């Protein structure tokens, strides 16, 4: 069990991080995330923040790279593309999605909102931005399968804000019929041994825990090919991705 001191230390450092992050980074001007030249595997694009990028770690220790190992072990012909950007809010992710979709994706994993929570940004804007990302992705022909990754707001922002923030992901998953990972940092947030000195970004062990959280949902999406998702109750059509 995480001690109360650890929880409040985490919350306080989240607030400090929020003050330090006052704008989104600019997306790269050219190019697009890609696998090796000639790679014919389906692309799984992980749109995310520093939690996906693996800030402070070797890229091979970030959870997308760890999921690549699981994909290979399972014999699933997909390549994991880490498109995480540190400091990015959902508005930044929305601006970046056109660039990311320049090459077709078989699956889009959407991890965004952590920095919205750090800054106490409007929850309705978070919802609108994620919906716009889903809508844009589904204009691809054929559309990618989508996995939405949930995040939570620290309680110092108020119970009402935290409750509404968390509910956005469930609502979006249900409305769009997409798979949902309820909370990316399940079992990691507030645990000193699984976070770096800033108490925000996971250690290599924390990233392994995250990979273990994401993998069952991702594997289910890959193996069902878009059939009903048991976590959300939504049904995704193979042809439309809806």
PESUL-V959643 format. One record per residue. N is the residue number from 1. RES is the residue in one letter. PHI is phi in whole degrees, -180 to 180 (999 if undefined). PSI is psi in degrees with one decimal (NA if undefined). BURIAL is # if it has 9 or more other C-alpha atoms within 8 Angstrom, else .. Layout:
<<N/RES/PHI/PSI/BURIAL> <N/RES/PHI/PSI/BURIAL>>
This chain:
<<1/X/999/136.7/.> <2/X/-75/131.9/.> <3/X/-68/154.6/.> <4/X/-61/-36.1/.> <5/X/-62/-43.4/.> <6/X/-62/-40.6/#> <7/X/-63/-46.5/#> <8/X/-73/-29.5/.> <9/X/-63/-42.9/#> <10/X/-61/-46.1/#> <11/X/-63/-43.6/#> <12/X/-63/-40.9/.> <13/X/-70/-31.8/#> <14/X/-60/-42.2/#> <15/X/-64/-40.7/#> <16/X/-64/-40.0/.> <17/X/-64/-37.7/#> <18/X/-61/-41.7/#> <19/X/-66/-28.7/.> <20/X/-82/-17.6/.> <21/X/-110/93.6/.> <22/X/-107/3.3/.> <23/X/-162/160.3/.> <24/X/-79/147.1/#> <25/X/-69/156.3/#> <26/X/-81/139.3/.> <27/X/-70/156.9/.> <28/X/-57/145.5/.> <29/X/-76/-33.2/.> <30/X/-136/167.4/.> <31/X/83/178.3/.> <32/X/-157/143.4/.> <33/X/-56/135.9/.> <34/X/-152/161.2/.> <35/X/-84/-164.6/.> <36/X/-68/150.2/.> <37/X/-55/133.9/.> <38/X/83/0.9/.> <39/X/-71/120.2/.> <40/X/-98/4.3/.> <41/X/-71/153.4/.> <42/X/-66/141.7/#> <43/X/-90/126.1/#> <44/X/-105/109.0/#> <45/X/-96/122.3/#> <46/X/-99/95.2/#> <47/X/-79/117.1/#> <48/X/-160/-175.0/#> <49/X/-100/-161.1/#> <50/X/-62/-22.9/#> <51/X/-66/-34.0/#> <52/X/-84/-40.1/#> <53/X/-62/-26.9/#> <54/X/80/44.2/#> <55/X/-53/131.4/#> <56/X/87/-0.4/.> <57/X/-125/165.6/#> <58/X/-67/140.3/.> <59/X/-53/-30.1/.> <60/X/-69/-13.0/.> <61/X/-97/-8.2/#> <62/X/-73/151.4/#> <63/X/-62/-30.2/#> <64/X/-61/-38.8/#> <65/X/-68/-36.7/#> <66/X/-68/-34.9/#> <67/X/-70/-29.2/#> <68/X/-61/-40.0/#> <69/X/-61/-39.9/.> <70/X/-69/-38.9/#> <71/X/-61/-46.2/#> <72/X/-64/-43.1/#> <73/X/-65/-32.9/.> <74/X/-84/-4.3/.> <75/X/71/27.1/.> <76/X/-94/124.8/.> <77/X/-82/68.0/.> <78/X/-134/153.0/#> <79/X/-118/130.0/#> <80/X/-86/124.4/#> <81/X/-109/114.7/#> <82/X/-84/106.1/#> <83/X/-112/37.5/#> <84/X/-79/141.8/#> <85/X/-132/122.7/#> <86/X/-66/137.9/#> <87/X/83/1.0/#> <88/X/-82/134.9/#> <89/X/-92/176.8/#> <90/X/-63/-30.2/#> <91/X/-65/-40.1/#> <92/X/-66/-40.2/#> <93/X/-63/-38.4/#> <94/X/-64/-40.0/#> <95/X/-68/-26.6/.> <96/X/-90/-14.0/#> <97/X/-64/-35.5/#> <98/X/-60/-43.5/.> <99/X/-63/-42.6/.> <100/X/-67/-30.1/#> <101/X/-89/11.7/#> <102/X/-64/-28.5/.> <103/X/-113/138.9/.> <104/X/-60/141.1/.> <105/X/-114/138.6/#> <106/X/-80/-35.2/#> <107/X/-141/139.0/#> <108/X/-117/119.6/#> <109/X/-101/120.2/#> <110/X/-105/109.1/#> <111/X/-119/100.2/#> <112/X/-152/157.4/#> <113/X/120/-21.4/#> <114/X/-58/-43.2/#> <115/X/-76/-25.0/#> <116/X/-61/-44.8/#> <117/X/-65/-41.0/#> <118/X/-59/-33.3/#> <119/X/-97/-1.5/#> <120/X/64/35.0/.> <121/X/-73/161.1/#> <122/X/-59/129.0/.> <123/X/-69/-33.7/#> <124/X/-63/-34.9/.> <125/X/-68/-39.4/.> <126/X/-58/-47.6/#> <127/X/-62/-44.5/#> <128/X/-65/-39.3/.> <129/X/-67/-43.8/#> <130/X/-67/-38.9/#> <131/X/-62/-39.9/#> <132/X/-65/-36.4/#> <133/X/-65/-44.4/#> <134/X/-62/-45.2/#> <135/X/-61/-42.6/.> <136/X/-65/-42.7/#> <137/X/-61/-37.0/#> <138/X/-78/-3.3/#> <139/X/-81/-12.0/.> <140/X/-67/144.1/#> <141/X/-120/116.2/.> <142/X/-73/156.5/.> <143/X/-72/152.5/#> <144/X/-77/155.3/#> <145/X/-72/150.2/#> <146/X/-126/135.6/#> <147/X/-120/122.4/#> <148/X/-100/130.9/#> <149/X/-106/122.0/#> <150/X/-80/152.8/#> <151/X/-135/162.5/#> <152/X/-125/152.5/#> <153/X/-93/144.8/#> <154/X/-65/145.1/#> <155/X/-66/-15.9/.> <156/X/-68/-8.8/.> <157/X/-87/-1.9/#> <158/X/105/144.8/.> <159/X/-63/-39.7/.> <160/X/-65/-43.9/.> <161/X/-64/-47.5/#> <162/X/-61/-40.6/#> <163/X/-65/-47.3/.> <164/X/-66/-39.3/#> <165/X/-60/-50.6/#> <166/X/-63/-35.0/#> <167/X/-69/-23.8/.> <168/X/-56/-42.9/#> <169/X/-67/-42.0/#> <170/X/-64/-41.7/#> <171/X/-64/-44.7/.> <172/X/-65/-41.1/#> <173/X/-63/-43.9/#> <174/X/-67/-45.3/#> <175/X/-64/-38.1/.> <176/X/-98/-4.5/.> <177/X/64/40.8/#> <178/X/-112/158.8/#> <179/X/-70/147.7/#> <180/X/-129/129.6/#> <181/X/-96/109.5/#> <182/X/-56/-42.1/#> <183/X/-152/115.8/#> <184/X/-57/-40.9/#> <185/X/-96/25.7/.> <186/X/-59/123.1/.> <187/X/79/2.2/.> <188/X/-117/-46.2/#> <189/X/-58/128.0/#> <190/X/82/-0.8/#> <191/X/-97/109.2/#> <192/X/-54/-43.7/.> <193/X/-70/-13.6/.> <194/X/-108/5.8/#> <195/X/-128/152.4/#> <196/X/-71/-178.9/#> <197/X/-60/-25.1/.> <198/X/-77/-6.7/.> <199/X/64/16.3/#> <200/X/-120/-46.9/#> <201/X/-95/130.1/#> <202/X/-63/148.9/#> <203/X/-77/-179.0/#> <204/X/-59/-38.9/#> <205/X/-66/-38.2/.> <206/X/-64/-39.8/#> <207/X/-65/-35.4/#> <208/X/-65/-37.7/#> <209/X/-65/-41.3/#> <210/X/-62/-45.2/#> <211/X/-57/-39.6/#> <212/X/-67/-26.8/.> <213/X/-77/-41.1/#> <214/X/-79/-34.5/#> <215/X/-56/-47.5/#> <216/X/-59/-37.2/.> <217/X/-72/-46.7/#> <218/X/-62/-45.8/#> <219/X/-61/-40.5/.> <220/X/-61/-41.0/.> <221/X/-64/-42.9/#> <222/X/-68/-37.5/.> <223/X/-82/-29.3/.> <224/X/-85/-16.9/.> <225/X/66/24.1/.> <226/X/105/10.0/#> <227/X/-76/-177.1/#> <228/X/-51/137.3/#> <229/X/-98/121.6/#> <230/X/-71/-25.1/.> <231/X/-74/-36.7/.> <232/X/-103/-19.4/#> <233/X/80/-0.6/#> <234/X/-81/161.1/#> <235/X/-125/129.2/#> <236/X/-110/126.1/#> <237/X/-77/135.7/#> <238/X/-61/-34.4/#> <239/X/-82/-37.6/.> <240/X/-102/-20.3/#> <241/X/79/7.9/#> <242/X/-107/NA/#>>
